[in-house]
Amino acid sequence: MATKPKRGQRATPNDTQERDCFQTPNYATDIVVARLPGSVQSCHIWEPCCGEGKIVDRLKHYGYKVLGTDIRINSEHNCLVFSPSEDYDCIVTNPPFSLKSKMVKRFIELNKPFAILVPGDWSGWLIGAIREYQCQLLMPTRRINYITPTGKQGKESAAQFHSVWLTRYFNLPQTITFIELGKEMMLNI
């Protein structure tokens, strides 16, 4: 997996790009919650790129203990080098778009179950994560409509790409698990 930033990507987490600040709607987090490994059911989850806290709030809604830190708000919590002193059993996050491949590499190094929301673009680093590290995909049948930095959501924020949850140690039944994402589910923003 490459460590050099791709063309157009920033090298450090402190260089914010607008495309890095999209929040995750509740229905996208619900996809992961329904498939968390059994060992995580009553444990701590770390959300290392929490931004405004949408994923943290949704996980807490389901009763999970969640540690939310943000790579951009506090440089001490840069998850590319930081690990929380608090015990955690799983990582669930939507990372800054410009740092996605670096995040996957870091989470593989931490050797904990993780679910990371990334573009389903079949790039080399994504294929490498699947082939070399036995990662698996939760692939929604529709695009996820993120909450934009300007507050647009739902139909107003239609994504230009398909997103997938890249997981590790989730023990899914196959490499790609398709998730039926009905229009009614997408109303839960």
JONOR-V75471 format. One record per residue. RES is the residue in one letter. D_LAST is the distance of its C-alpha to the last C-alpha in Angstrom with 1 decimal. Layout:
BEGIN
res=RES d_last=D_LAST
res=RES d_last=D_LAST
END
This chain:
BEGIN
res=M d_last=33.2
res=A d_last=33.8
res=T d_last=33.7
res=K d_last=34.5
res=P d_last=31.6
res=K d_last=31.1
res=R d_last=32.2
res=G d_last=29.7
res=Q d_last=28.2
res=R d_last=29.1
res=A d_last=31.3
res=T d_last=29.9
res=P d_last=26.6
res=N d_last=27.6
res=D d_last=27.7
res=T d_last=24.2
res=Q d_last=23.2
res=E d_last=20.4
res=R d_last=19.1
res=D d_last=18.8
res=C d_last=16.2
res=F d_last=12.9
res=Q d_last=10.1
res=T d_last=8.3
res=P d_last=4.6
res=N d_last=5.0
res=Y d_last=6.4
res=A d_last=8.7
res=T d_last=10.0
res=D d_last=10.6
res=I d_last=12.9
res=V d_last=15.0
res=V d_last=15.1
res=A d_last=16.7
res=R d_last=19.3
res=L d_last=20.3
res=P d_last=24.1
res=G d_last=26.0
res=S d_last=27.5
res=V d_last=24.2
res=Q d_last=23.3
res=S d_last=24.8
res=C d_last=25.0
res=H d_last=23.7
res=I d_last=21.0
res=W d_last=21.4
res=E d_last=18.5
res=P d_last=20.9
res=C d_last=18.7
res=C d_last=16.2
res=G d_last=16.0
res=E d_last=13.9
res=G d_last=13.2
res=K d_last=9.5
res=I d_last=11.1
res=V d_last=13.9
res=D d_last=12.0
res=R d_last=10.3
res=L d_last=13.8
res=K d_last=15.4
res=H d_last=13.4
res=Y d_last=15.3
res=G d_last=18.5
res=Y d_last=19.1
res=K d_last=21.3
res=V d_last=19.7
res=L d_last=21.5
res=G d_last=19.5
res=T d_last=21.6
res=D d_last=21.2
res=I d_last=23.6
res=R d_last=23.5
res=I d_last=23.6
res=N d_last=26.6
res=S d_last=28.9
res=E d_last=30.3
res=H d_last=27.1
res=N d_last=27.3
res=C d_last=26.4
res=L d_last=28.7
res=V d_last=31.6
res=F d_last=30.2
res=S d_last=29.8
res=P d_last=28.8
res=S d_last=31.8
res=E d_last=29.6
res=D d_last=29.6
res=Y d_last=26.5
res=D d_last=26.2
res=C d_last=23.3
res=I d_last=21.3
res=V d_last=17.6
res=T d_last=16.4
res=N d_last=15.1
res=P d_last=18.4
res=P d_last=19.6
res=F d_last=20.1
res=S d_last=23.8
res=L d_last=24.5
res=K d_last=22.9
res=S d_last=26.3
res=K d_last=27.8
res=M d_last=25.0
res=V d_last=25.6
res=K d_last=29.3
res=R d_last=28.9
res=F d_last=26.8
res=I d_last=29.4
res=E d_last=32.1
res=L d_last=30.5
res=N d_last=30.9
res=K d_last=28.0
res=P d_last=25.4
res=F d_last=22.4
res=A d_last=19.3
res=I d_last=18.5
res=L d_last=16.1
res=V d_last=18.4
res=P d_last=19.3
res=G d_last=21.0
res=D d_last=24.0
res=W d_last=26.8
res=S d_last=28.3
res=G d_last=31.3
res=W d_last=29.6
res=L d_last=27.0
res=I d_last=29.9
res=G d_last=31.9
res=A d_last=29.3
res=I d_last=29.4
res=R d_last=33.2
res=E d_last=34.4
res=Y d_last=32.1
res=Q d_last=30.9
res=C d_last=27.2
res=Q d_last=25.1
res=L d_last=22.0
res=L d_last=19.0
res=M d_last=18.4
res=P d_last=15.5
res=T d_last=17.1
res=R d_last=14.7
res=R d_last=13.6
res=I d_last=10.4
res=N d_last=9.0
res=Y d_last=8.9
res=I d_last=8.4
res=T d_last=12.1
res=P d_last=14.8
res=T d_last=15.2
res=G d_last=11.7
res=K d_last=11.0
res=Q d_last=7.7
res=G d_last=7.3
res=K d_last=11.0
res=E d_last=12.3
res=S d_last=11.6
res=A d_last=13.0
res=A d_last=14.3
res=Q d_last=18.1
res=F d_last=18.4
res=H d_last=17.4
res=S d_last=16.1
res=V d_last=17.4
res=W d_last=17.4
res=L d_last=21.0
res=T d_last=22.3
res=R d_last=25.6
res=Y d_last=27.2
res=F d_last=24.5
res=N d_last=27.3
res=L d_last=25.5
res=P d_last=27.8
res=Q d_last=28.2
res=T d_last=27.5
res=I d_last=24.7
res=T d_last=22.5
res=F d_last=20.6
res=I d_last=17.3
res=E d_last=16.7
res=L d_last=13.1
res=G d_last=13.3
res=K d_last=11.6
res=E d_last=10.8
res=M d_last=8.8
res=M d_last=6.7
res=L d_last=5.7
res=N d_last=3.8
res=I d_last=0.0
END
